[in-house]
Amino acid sequence: MNQNNDVTKDTQRLNQTETLERLCRSIPLTEMVTVYWSDRSSIHSHGIYCALIPSSQIQDRLDTTSWDLSHGHGYPGTCIHHKDGKDITAYYRFGDNSGIEPLIIDREFYGTHPYYLEINEEFRLFHQLYYDPKEDNYIKIDDSGSEQIVAIVKPNRVEIRLKEIRQFLAIKEMHLSIQFDYREHSQHSLETLGLTPGGENHQKELYCWGLHYGNGDSICRFNSFSRLLGKRLIPPLPKEKSGMWGFTKKEKPQYVDFIIGIDDDGDKLIHTSNPDELADYFGANPEAPHYLTPVHFRKAILDKYYQQTSKFSVEDSYLRCGSLWGMQMDNHHPDKVCAWLGDLGRDLPYDEQLHWRSQNIADVGNVSETYFKRQVLAQFTDSDRPEHNFVSLYSNFQRRSQEVLGWPLLLPLAREDEHHLRSIRIPSTNEQKDFDDLILALTKILVDSLNEKQLNRLIPKEEVGTIKGSISRLERVLEIREVDGYKEQIDFLRNLQNLRSAGTAHRKGKNYLKIATAFNIHSTSLVSVFEGILIKSNGYLQFLGENFCHDS
């Protein structure tokens, strides 16, 4: 019975029906396509390798199941032609004048360095792909800043999303040839398996393949084998779908409708954010709401951006996504964010408009006084928000510290820690996690970054070894300098550090309850508590500036 099962399995394996169906199935544009595959075991050898074929050569390439480009080929090279009895040497970027190009390049270094796979440079540049070395992925960033993985590189497999492949083919006027070579081996003879030696080739539409069976020989330790050899051609998209400027038609902009108020019946007033349909100061659309109609949002609208500080930057009156897009906004309120109706449509990508619509509220009131003075009256006005002042005070102190002292009193944050500074704000909710994260960030910036090495130089040598911790070193320096009011600042730093240690770095217990009392955590909201801590942090930075960075 087991013998019969083994024969049946090997027969199915060698006839390769499922393999052929899988290789020839319909592939949606959103699917990741295997463009490189190498898998070997004791009973099989499977391989896929791709080539970029000029569309003018399609039929010639389908006339044979043989591969048009093999591993190790596709490098720059020369060819020698004979003309009038002379040898003429010509250089070709991909090795010959066939017009065939590689999509995946085998990078081999004669065994002296590790082998790896590389995606065609032109393809990577065409789609402006970002390489993530940690995950070995290639990421495409669209105009709104959204990211999608479009290529995955593994030691024996490379996958690329079909949409990006076909867009590239469109501009190149080429087809992708997915070349495959699948070999299966068996200890059973072809006769036992019910298979006949030999085979035939097939061609159908953009596919060609041959399936052949053979017996083993004295060299092969198997008694039979089958080989499925062929290729499948993937056509390009139309050039107008390539995404390349000049070929692709610009899509009609989309605009979200926002709540702009409440009517006399208590119903929400909703209007499009399309700037072309709004009134302005030049007489356009007089019956429509004005471009500068304030639209209100929950404060939590900005949490998304604070949580992705490597991509987004939330600034005083401005939100930006790298160099892709940016929008003026009024983030000077304690409980909401405002933006002009026209700016929402003009400056935000459609996907971002949808995000803002999800936090849209029918609030009463207008923009803040600070924003009104800046936007409408064109007056220079400082922000009164603690989070904006913190960033300004910190940046100014760092600059002045280096200028006056010749060294930074607060060490610059490592690149991996810079997100802590960009995330500082008064939280939008009373979530404990947000509060803990912000305390951790603030402590890293104000306490962990104290320059102990330079502080030690300001302390008598005989005392240096007896003082433990950066806060105590700062305290001793301030004491030596006879600075007034330093004890209040030192107490604040110690409470902040203890709150981080008791509430963030360790499980919350008796120590946390004790330090929480010092910050009134149990008697007021975490939002208010952190606002108070941030205000004290600003006072601390001002204190340092006045006592360390004044010109002597």
Buried (B, 14 or more C-beta within 10 A) or exposed (E): EEEEEEBEEBBEBBBBEEBBEEBBEEBEEEEBBBBBBBEEEEBBBBBBBBBBBBEEBBEEBBEBBBBBBEBEBBBEEEEEEEEEEEEEEEEBEBBBEBEBBBBBBBEBEEEEEEEEBEBBEBBBEBBEBEEEEEEBBBBBBEEBBBBEBBBBBEEEBBBBBBBBBBBBBBBBEBBBBBBBBBBBBBEBEBEBBEBEEEBEBEBEEBBBBBBBBBBBEEEEEBBBBBBBBBBBBBBBBEBEBBBBEEBBEEEEEEBBBBBBBEEEEEEEEBBBBBBEBBBBEEEBBEEBBBBBBBBBBBBBBBBBBBEBBEBBBBEBBEBBBEEBBBBBBBBBBEEBBBBBBBBBBBBBBBBBBEBBBEBBBBBEEEBBEBBBBBBEEEEEBEBEBBBBBBBBBBEBBBEBBBEBBEEBBBBEBEEEBEBBBBBBBBBBBBEEEBBBBBBBBBBBBBBBBBBBEBBBEBBEEEEBEEBEEBBBBBBBBBEEEEBEEBEEBBEBBBBBBBBBBBBBEEEEEEBBEEBBEBBEBEEEEBBBBBBBBBBBBBBBBBBBBEBBBEEE
